[in-house]
Structure formats: C-alpha cells, structure tokens
Amino acid sequence: MAKVVGIRFKKSGKVYDFDSGTLELAVGDLVVVRTARGMELGYVVSAPREAEIGQAAEPLKPVLRKAEDEDLEQAREMESKAAEAFKECRRMIAELNLPMKLLTAEYNLEGNRITFLFSAEERVDFRELVRRLSGHFKARVELRQVGSRDEARLLGICGRCGRPLCCVSFLEEFSPVSIRMAKEQSLPLNPMKISGVCGRLMCCLGYESQQYHAMKEKMPKVGQRVNTPMGEGTVAGTNPLKETVTVTLESGASAEIPLKQVSH
C-alpha cells in the first residue's frame, strides 16, 4: 500500500497524485515535488489516503519534502525572474512581429527551465523566438499555446455574474458544455448572454443541466391537452423550478396551475 496525496500547483486547476511516503502531510502544506518540468512547489489539497501499489497507470512520483524557508525564498526569486522574463519575451515577440499574445512566464524551482504560455488565433512558427530566448536566459525554454478557456483562467478575471470565474475559483477541469443545456433551461439563445468572457458557452450552464432535464421529464409538453381542476385546456408553457404549468383553458383564459393538479 502507498500513501497518496493530492497536490495542486496553482490556485485552481488539476490535482495531481503523488506518493507521500513517510512524510506526515496535511491539507494546506507546501511541498516540493519533482515533475516533468523539474522541481516545483505545490500545496496539498487532499489528505493522504491509502492506495494499492500499481493502481495508477504510471508509478507515482514521491513528495521530496515539506517546503523549507530556502524553498520559499527560491520560489520568490524565481517569481521575480519570471516577471523579467515575461517582459523580455514580449519585447522579442514584438521585434519578430509574431501574431501571438503572451500570457505568463514560469520558472521551475531550480531555475533551469522556463515555460511561456501564449494564445494565438492560429499556429505560430516560434522557432526563432525559442532560439533567442534559450540564448538569452541560458535555460531550457518551452512555449505552449493555450485555448481561450485557459487564457481566461490565467488572466483571473471576473464573469458576468460579478464573481471570479469558476475556472479561477474551483474548477479542476473543463467539462463539455452544449447549446442543448441552454435550451433545456429556457435561456435566451443569444450568444452574448450565454457566453463567458472566453467567448465559449459558460461553464455554469452545465451545473443544473441534469436537474432541469429530470424536472422537465415530469412536465407535459407545450401544446398537449391536459385536465385541470378548472377544466380541460392546452399547455402554453411550463416552469420546472416552480413545478407549475400554464394552461390555456377552453374558455380562452390562462392559468398557472401546480403540476400535481394537472393530469395528462
């Protein structure tokens, strides 16, 4: 059995499993781990749990140690260097006239690798940029293009609800969102009203989708003939949240009637 701990490297985003070994770790602890990018600082978001060895697709990498004062000082230094690297990279992008928008620059804890994230409307030939950056910083350089959703997450802005974006606050991964979800919730199909700041359909459309789907299955269809305490009529509309049905009676009057009083 191995003791597995969940570690996140940013405020939001994916949680990665590591082997905590004999370390006594708790949620919130800062730790040093080795990743594909080298040594990095992360924080524990899920307490150690027992897991069978070999359950994971690949052997879990170990947590090297709890973060020490020297590690924190090194992380602050790398953060400062990354800010300078960001400015220099942006200058080179302008000099080479590349159609790309630089988003972040990040050093690993050892300072021997730097990753630049950028967005662009199409593929960009950045080979010359990488050559110049590698020569300037004397470190391994990685440029990675991200989509509009990841761009919004990296910028950390607020949504139309006035709150920080879900992908910034708590979402670990992006889930598929479809226009059908908006239709089921009777939302206006105006792209300006159901799209997020990233230009894609808002992630929150999916939060209540299953609930709306389940509630709508109980409701009669619009245009269906139904019986009510006020007589027979035709369904003109439904409100799944209130569990009411708007019925046009044979007299021509309309009435909002509780679903439990409607038979069809």
C-alpha positions in Angstrom: 0.0 0.0 0.0 1.1 3.5 -0.8 0.1 6.8 0.8 -1.2 9.0 -1.9 -1.7 12.8 -1.6 -3.3 15.2 -4.0 -1.2 18.2 -4.9 -2.1 21.4 -6.9 0.4 23.8 -8.3 -2.0 26.8 -8.8 -5.0 28.2 -7.1 -7.3 26.3 -9.4 -6.7 23.5 -11.9 -6.0 19.9 -12.0 -5.0 18.0 -8.8 -2.1 15.5 -9.3 -1.4 12.4 -7.1 2.0 11.9 -5.5 3.4 9.3 -3.1 3.8 11.0 0.3 6.0 8.1 1.6 6.7 8.5 5.3 6.0 12.3 5.4 3.3 13.4 7.7 1.3 15.8 5.4 -1.9 17.7 5.9 -4.2 19.8 3.7 -2.6 23.2 3.1 1.0 22.1 3.5 3.5 23.4 0.9 5.7 20.7 -0.5 8.5 20.2 -3.1 8.0 17.6 -5.8 9.7 16.6 -9.0 7.6 16.8 -12.2 8.3 16.7 -15.9 9.3 20.3 -15.6 11.8 19.7 -12.8 11.4 20.6 -9.1 8.3 22.6 -8.3 6.5 23.9 -5.3 2.9 22.8 -4.7 0.4 22.6 -1.9 -1.6 19.7 -0.5 -5.3 19.8 -1.3 -6.3 16.3 -0.3 -5.2 14.4 2.8 -3.0 11.3 2.4 -5.0 8.1 1.6 -4.1 4.5 1.3 -3.9 3.1 -2.3 -2.8 -0.1 -3.8 0.6 0.0 -5.4 0.1 -0.4 -9.2 -3.4 1.1 -9.3 -2.1 4.1 -11.2 -1.2 3.9 -14.9 2.3 5.0 -14.1 4.3 4.8 -10.8 3.6 7.8 -8.6 6.4 10.3 -8.1 7.4 10.9 -4.5 6.9 14.1 -2.5 10.5 15.1 -1.9 10.0 17.2 1.3 7.9 19.8 3.0 8.8 23.2 1.7 11.5 24.8 3.8 12.4 28.5 4.2 15.1 28.1 1.5 12.5 26.7 -0.9 10.1 29.6 -0.3 12.9 32.1 -0.8 13.9 30.3 -4.0 10.3 30.4 -5.3 10.1 34.1 -4.6 13.3 34.7 -6.5 12.0 32.6 -9.5 8.8 34.5 -9.5 10.8 37.8 -9.7 12.9 36.4 -12.5 9.8 35.2 -14.4 8.4 38.7 -14.3 11.6 40.0 -16.0 11.5 37.1 -18.5 7.9 37.9 -19.4 8.9 41.5 -20.3 11.9 40.3 -22.4 9.9 37.7 -24.2 7.2 40.2 -25.0 9.9 42.5 -26.4 11.2 39.7 -28.6 7.7 38.9 -29.9 7.2 42.5 -30.9 10.6 42.6 -32.5 9.9 39.4 -34.6 6.3 40.6 -35.3 4.8 37.3 -34.2 0.9 37.1 -34.1 0.7 35.9 -30.5 -0.3 37.1 -27.1 2.0 36.3 -24.2 0.1 35.3 -21.1 2.5 34.0 -18.4 6.1 33.1 -17.8 7.0 30.5 -15.2 10.3 29.2 -13.9 10.7 25.8 -12.2 12.1 25.9 -8.7 15.6 25.0 -9.9 15.6 27.9 -12.4 16.9 25.8 -15.3 13.6 25.7 -17.2 11.2 28.4 -18.1 7.7 27.9 -19.7 5.9 30.7 -21.6 2.2 30.3 -22.2 0.6 32.3 -25.1 -2.6 32.5 -27.1 -3.0 33.0 -30.8 -5.7 32.7 -33.4 -3.7 30.2 -35.5 -0.5 28.2 -35.3 2.7 30.3 -34.9 6.2 29.5 -36.1 8.1 30.5 -33.0 11.3 28.6 -33.6 13.4 31.7 -33.9 11.8 33.1 -30.7 12.8 29.9 -28.8 16.3 30.1 -30.2 16.7 33.7 -29.0 15.1 33.0 -25.6 17.3 30.0 -25.0 20.4 32.0 -25.8 19.3 34.9 -23.6 18.2 33.0 -20.5 20.7 30.1 -20.7 17.8 27.7 -19.7 15.5 25.2 -21.3 12.6 27.1 -22.9 9.1 25.8 -23.6 6.5 27.8 -25.4 2.9 26.4 -25.1 -0.1 27.7 -26.9 -3.4 27.5 -24.9 -7.1 28.0 -25.8 -9.5 30.7 -24.9 -10.7 29.0 -21.8 -7.2 28.6 -20.4 -6.5 32.2 -21.3 -9.4 33.4 -19.2 -8.2 31.2 -16.3 -4.7 32.5 -16.5 -5.9 36.1 -16.6 -8.0 35.5 -13.5 -10.8 37.9 -14.3 -14.5 38.0 -13.2 -17.5 36.7 -15.1 -20.8 38.4 -15.9 -22.1 37.4 -12.5 -19.6 39.7 -10.9 -17.7 36.8 -9.2 -14.3 35.4 -10.1 -14.5 32.9 -12.9 -15.3 29.3 -11.9 -12.1 28.1 -13.6 -10.2 30.5 -11.4 -12.0 29.6 -8.2 -12.6 25.9 -8.1 -12.9 24.1 -11.4 -10.2 21.4 -11.8 -11.0 20.6 -15.4 -13.2 22.0 -18.2 -16.3 19.9 -18.9 -18.1 19.9 -22.3 -21.0 22.5 -22.5 -23.6 22.4 -25.3 -26.3 24.7 -26.6 -28.8 22.0 -25.6 -28.1 22.8 -21.9 -29.2 26.4 -22.5 -32.4 25.2 -24.4 -33.4 22.9 -21.5 -33.1 25.8 -19.1 -35.2 28.1 -21.4 -32.4 30.6 -21.6 -32.2 33.1 -24.4 -30.0 31.6 -27.2 -28.3 34.9 -27.7 -24.5 34.2 -27.8 -23.8 37.5 -26.0 -25.9 36.3 -23.0 -24.8 32.7 -22.7 -21.1 33.0 -23.5 -18.4 33.7 -21.0 -15.5 36.1 -21.2 -13.6 33.4 -23.0 -16.1 33.5 -25.9 -17.2 29.9 -25.2 -20.5 28.8 -23.6 -20.5 29.5 -19.9 -19.4 26.5 -17.8 -22.2 27.2 -15.3 -24.7 26.1 -17.9 -23.8 22.6 -17.0 -24.2 22.8 -13.3 -28.0 22.5 -13.3 -28.4 20.7 -16.6 -29.2 17.3 -15.2 -31.6 18.7 -12.7 -33.5 20.7 -15.4 -33.6 17.6 -17.5 -35.0 15.5 -14.7 -37.7 18.1 -13.9 -38.7 18.6 -17.5 -39.3 14.9 -17.9 -42.2 15.3 -15.3 -43.7 18.2 -17.2 -46.3 17.9 -20.0 -45.3 19.1 -23.5 -46.3 22.5 -24.8 -49.4 22.1 -26.9 -50.5 19.0 -25.0 -54.1 18.6 -23.9 -54.4 18.3 -20.1 -57.1 18.1 -17.4 -57.1 20.6 -14.5 -59.4 21.5 -11.6 -60.6 24.4 -13.8 -61.4 22.1 -16.8 -59.6 20.9 -19.9 -57.0 23.0 -21.7 -53.8 23.2 -23.7 -50.4 23.6 -22.2 -49.0 27.0 -23.1 -45.8 26.9 -21.0 -44.1 25.2 -18.1 -41.9 26.3 -15.2 -39.8 23.4 -13.9 -38.4 25.4 -11.0 -41.8 26.3 -9.6 -43.3 23.0 -10.9 -46.2 24.8 -12.4 -47.9 24.5 -15.8 -49.5 27.5 -17.7 -52.7 26.2 -19.3 -55.0 27.9 -21.8 -58.5 26.8 -20.9 -61.3 26.2 -23.3 -62.9 29.5 -22.2 -59.8 31.3 -23.5 -58.4 32.2 -20.1 -54.9 31.3 -19.0 -54.0 29.9 -15.6 -50.8 28.9 -13.9 -51.6 25.6 -12.2 -49.4 23.4 -9.9 -48.1 20.3 -11.7 -49.6 17.9 -9.2 -53.1 19.2 -10.1 -52.5 18.6 -13.9 -53.2 15.2 -15.5 -52.4 14.2 -19.0 
